[in-house]
Amino acid sequence: MTATLLSTCQDLRTAFERTRYDADSLLEALGEAAHAALGRSEPVPVRRASLGCGDLGVLIRLFLLVDDIPDEDAARALAPLTLVAAVEAGILGRVSPTSVRALLDIRPLDAGNGTRWIFSDLDGSMRPAPTAHDHVLGVGQASLSLLRGTPTTYASEILDVGTGCGVQAVHAAAVADTVTGTDISERSMVLAAATAALNGLTIELLEGSWFEPVAGRRFDRIVANPPFVVGLGTIEHSYRDSGLDLDGASRLMIEQAPNHLKPGGTAAILASWVHVEGEDWRTRVASWLPDHGIDAWILQRDVADPALYVGTWMRDGGLDPRDQTSAAVAQAWLQHFDDAHVDGIGFGFVYLRATDLPTDVLAEDLRHAFDDPLGNEAIAYFDRVTWLRENDPADAVFRLDPSTALEHVSLPGTEGWETEVVRVHRGNGPNWQHEIDELGAMLLAGMREDGLPLRDLVGLLASAQGLDENQLLDAAIELTVGLLRHGVIVPSSGAGS
């Protein structure tokens, strides 16, 4: 199949460019309401909007709605690719002597570098279909999260572990000299190769398990959306099941990624971990890292109840929890969680940077909403960690990030408004917020580009408030380090930055 499919890519690209089957034109043609309905897997509004869109509308109905399309319409929209060639390549299947239907999902995506077209298997969202064992997932919410969570700074050599349909590898190609993708699935290799060819990209694709195909090699960046579903250690669907018990897939990725990073290299990994009764999840994930040589920033985005988690992934695999056989699967899955004392499943990002220094780990919750892409924030975070290693905060001059805001929350009291909470907000990036006290607010008010070193600010504040200067300095350094890690404050341009 590989050679036949690859041979169609040039003609297919020509057809897509001619019909403007791209991300911007799709939104323009459908309108916001129908485009939103497409994201919700509601075909009727999309179909209605596409009917007046000519050949573009035909491609929308063919590849995004999986409608049966008359030969005449499909041939016109796909030209110069012929229907015979499309059927031979497995792109289309014949459903009658005069109509065809898509057998593959091909959709346009703009992740910041213009439209890229992504091959994947049909997901059953528009036309119900069973999920095959070697199903190749398309661009789902996890993929989009990683796209937004991956740094876009230049990296010479990038590795995509568990490349699947190749979407992360294609995205990486915009900032790398070379991209390598690995996957254990033979079908993933086929569709990832087609994705690369359709976009005119050269990507090294190596079939094999985890890091085995790149043994002994190191990279400037690793990205991974691995099969991290927390389960029984069985494999029902290769795109999500690792065959490793519970959170073993995430542990393997986090343990082994450092061995494949060049000095200063970074990794962006989607991962899941179990919450076990009596155990701090942060300690669990941190224990997977070496004691030396890695900076780690671990961000938990959500925690799922075991019952909700099992039900969600069963439906993802096409299983009806009401069916007797499926119910037995759910029972075994939940019993396994009970036996392991699992009371929740966490999900989030793991960012790593290779160093030659003792390991530094910050694991924390980032469960509130934010708008800005997270990837480059991780690079900035590691830069701030480096600054903290090389400088004494007490001797440094700091300034507030321009987006920082101060919030006072007050409630009615016996003598009017009484302040209950004081918070400082960063208004960009991950939108961090920290609760501080009035002394902290006073300290921050004195931080500016041409201001005094922290030690001197604390001295003035202690004198004005009649407080012990040494004790206040210790508290101020602790506050400053936390705010600096989150970018709420930054060193002034003359403070060793």
PyMOL commands that set and color helices and strands:
alter all, ss='L'
color gray80, all
select helices_A, chain A and resi 2-7+9-19+23-39+43-50+54-64+71-78+83-88+141-149+167-172+186-198+212-214+248-260+281-286+306-316+324-339+375-390+393-395+438-445+454-465+469-485
alter helices_A, ss='H'
color red, helices_A
select strands_A, chain A and resi 69-70+92-96+99-102+104-110+115-121+157-161+178-183+204-207+219-224+231-232+245-246+261-276+292-304+342-358+360-365+398-400+405-413+416-425+433-436+489-491
alter strands_A, ss='S'
color yellow, strands_A
deselect
rebuild
show_as cartoon
